[in-house]
Amino acid sequence: MNPTHAAALPAWRAKLALYLDLIRWNRPAGWLLLLWPTLSALWLAAGGWPGWHLLVLFVLGTILMRSAGCCINDVADREFDRHVKRTAQRPVTSGKVAVKEALAVGAVLALLAFLLVLTTNSMTIGISFAALAITLAYPYAKRHVSMPQAVLGAAFGMGIPMAFSAVLGEVPALAWVLMLGNLGWVLAYDTEYAMVDRDDDLKIGIKTSAITLGRWDVGAVLAFYLVFLCAWAWALLPYLPGVAFPLALLLALAQVAWHFSLIRERSRDGCFKAFRLNHWLGCTVFAGVVAGFLENTPI
């Protein structure tokens, strides 16, 4: 092997490892939190199996946009992150990846996601611009909004109207009800996340729901979960009669009780574990939607 190539290969691998760390590739829970409600909406819009094109489009698009969002967030928060033990070694904050480099990676990922959206229709393309705008705004909401998790909830819920629009060419009222309900779920799990860093965030002046809610944080998290599950139950039980979907909701409710046991003492480890496990709650609800359609489909 050429000595120059031999020396370059480790550097190339090291750079790739940094980029993968930048987009949180080894922490898929983040994009799964976006994926489950989006896929639920896709199944609901299609009345069952949506086809390979839309399934692959929304799975890849979700992963790409979440990864792009990580790049934007790390650039925006780099001065804050250096004061938080959990985030101090992120690639941009530690200086291992330059700001312009991180923004370039994010732009490429967002462009790839947009190319996927171009295979749908004009309404979905239009909604994707709104989704991008909210994604760009979220990192800066922490400076000015007492509950920036609500902005994140709007960003994380945009896959729902996009899924309906991609299938139907319109966004019915059902999609907005599901998106509002999903906002409750995002507020729940991102408040758990904010509870992990509350002490650090107070020192550096970032606004979060955990700080705003104060001693009401645990009760609010439970209320947010109930808003999510009740909204989706009210909206979807007429479409999914039978036992599959109600059973999934009961299993999700059991997970909420488990989360309460993890966060009630407000320990960092407990709150972070509760946050990381939320994708299973979303998966349970999605499985209930899929099983509900299978249950009600004649053989």
N, C-alpha and C positions, 0 to 999 in steps of 0.2 A: 504494500500500500504506500502511496505517496506520503512522505512525512508531513507535508502541509495539510493533506486531507485528514491524516490521523490526528493532528492537533486541532483541526477545525471541528471534528465530529463531536468531541465532548462539549465544546462551546455551544454548538448548535443544540445539543441535548439540554444543556443547562438553560439556554434561552427558552426552549419549548417548555421546560419544567416551570419556569417563571410565568410564562403566559398561562399555563394550565392552572397555576396557583392564583393568578390574577382573576380568572373567571370562575374560581371555586370548583374546578372540575372534580375534585375528590370529595366534594360535598353536594351530592345531587339532591339533597332534601330541599334546597332552595328552588330549583326549577320544578320539582314535583309538586310543590305548593301551588304553583301556577298551573301546572298541567291538569291536575284532577278536576277542578271546576270547569276548565276549558273543554276537556273531553266529555264531561257530563253534559255540557251545553251542546256539544257536537252530536252526541247520541240523541238528545232530546229534539234537536232541530231536525235530524234525519229520521226520527221515529225508529231508531235502532242503528244497525251497522251503517256508518257514514261512507264507506268505501275507502280504498287504500290511498287515493290521492289526498283527500282532506285529512285523513289520519296522519300520514307522514308529514304533510305540510304543517299541521298544528303542533305535532311533537317536535319537529326540528325547529320550527319558528319559536316555540316557547323556550327551548334550550338556548337558541342563538340570542334572543332578546334578553333573557335573564343574564346571560354572559356579558352582553354589551352593557347592561345596567350595572353590573359589578364594576366594570371599567370606569364608567362615569362616576359611580358612587365613591370609588377609591380615590379618584382624582379630586373630587369635591371635598372629601373628608380627610385628606391627607394630613392637614395640620392638626385636626382633632384626634385622628387615630393614633398619632405618635404618643399621646398621653394616656391611652387605654392599653392595658397590658395585653388584652386578647387580640388587639388589632395592630399593635406597634410594629410587627414584622411583616405586614402585608407588603407586597412587592413595590407599590408606589410609595407608600409611607416610609419604607426602609431605604428607598433610593435605588433599589435594584432594577426597577423599571422606570424610565423617565416619563414625565407627565405627557409629553407629546406622543411618546410611544404607546402609552396606555390608551390615549384618545384615538390613535390610529387603529389599534386593535379593536376597540369598541365600535368605531365607524365601519370597519370591514364586516364585523359580525352583524351590525344593524343593517348594512346594505344587503348581505346575504339573506337576512330575514325578509327584507322588503322584496327581493327578487322572488321569493316564495309567494308572497302575498299577491304579486302581479299575476299569478296563475289563477286568481279567483275572480272577483268582479269589482266594479267601481265603488260600490258602497263599502265593501270590506277594505279596499285600498284607502278610502277616505277615513275610515275609523282607525286604520293603522297609524295615520298621521297624528290623530288625537292621542293614541296610546303612546307614541314616541314623545309627544310634548309633555305628557304627565310624567313619563319616565325621566325626562331631563329635569323636570321641576322638583321631583321628590328630594334629591340630596340637599337642596337649598331650603326646603320647607322646614328642616330641623332648626334653622336659624330664626324663623318667624312664626311658625304655627305651633300652638300648644299641643296639638295631637297630630304630628306629622304622619302617624300611622294611618290616618284616614286618607292622606294623599297616596300613600303606598297601596292602600286598599283599592283605590280607584285605578291605579296602574295595574295591579295584579288581577283586577276583575275585567279588564278590557278584552280578554280572550273570549268572554262569554258573548257579548254582542257580535264580536267578529265571527264566532262560530255560527251563530244564527244567520248572520248576513251572508256568510259564504255558502250556506246550504239553501236558504230561502230567498236571498236577495232583499231581505227586509229584517228589521229588528222588532219583533213583537213585544208586547208588554211583559210577557213571561220572562224574557231575557233581562229586562231591567229589574224585575223583582228578584231574580236569581243573583244579579250583580249586587244589589243592595244587601241581600242576605249574606253573600260572600264577603262583603265589607265587614260584617260582624266577625266572621272567622279570621280575617286578616288582622283586625283590631285585637282579637284574642291572642293569636300566636305571636304577633309582633310586640304586644305589650309584655308577654312572657320574655321575649328576647331583650326588650328594653330594661326589664327588671334585673337582668344579668349585669348590665353596665351602669346601673343607676348612680352609684357612688362616683364613678369616673365622670359621667355625664354632668352631674351637678357641679363638679370642680371646673369643667371646661366650658360650661354654659350652653350645652346643647339642650333643646327642648324635646321631650319624649312623653308619651302617654303615661309611662310609669311614674315620671316626676309629677305630671299634672294631676294624676289620680291620687297620688300619695297613699295614705293608708287604706283607700278604697280600691286599690289595684286588684287584689285577689277577687273580690266580689264583682268588680267590673269585668274581669276576664271571664268569669263564669256567665255573666249576663251576656257578653258578646257571643260566647259559644251558643247560648240558648237562642239568641236572635238569629244566628245562622241556621241552626237546625229547625227552628219553628218556621222561619220564612220558607225554607226549602220544602218542609213538610206541607205547609199550606199551599204552596205553588204546585207541587208535583204529585201529591197523593191522588188527585183526580185523574192524572195521566197514567199513573202506575198503580192500578188497583191490585190487590193480592197481598201476599205476605212478605215478598222479597225486599221491597223498598222500606216498609216499616221496620222490618228486622234490622236492616242496615242502619237505620236511624237510631234504634235502640243500642246497637253495638257502638255507634259513634257517641251516644250519650254516656255509655259506660266508660269510654275513653276520656270523656270530659271529667268524670268523677276521678279517674286515675290522675289526670293532670292536676286536679285540685290537691290531691295528696302530695304531688311533687312540688307545687308552688306555695302552699299555705305557709310554710316557714320562711319563704322568700330567700332561700339559699341560692347562691349562684349556680351550683351544680344542678340543683333540682329544677330551677327555672330554665336553664339551658337544655336540660334533658327533655323537659316538656315541649319546648320549642322544636327541638330536632325530631320529636316523634309525631309532630302534627301531620306529616304527610300520610301517616297511616290512617288518620281520621278522614282525610280527604279521599284516600283510596277506598275506604269503607263505603263512603257515600257514593262514589263513582261505581263501585261494584254493585251497590244496591240499585242504581239506575239501570245498569246493563242487565242485571238479573231480573229487574222489573219488566223490561221489554221482552226478555226471553220467556218469562212466565206468562206474558199476555199475548205471545205470538202463537197462532195455531200451527200445529205440526202438520 
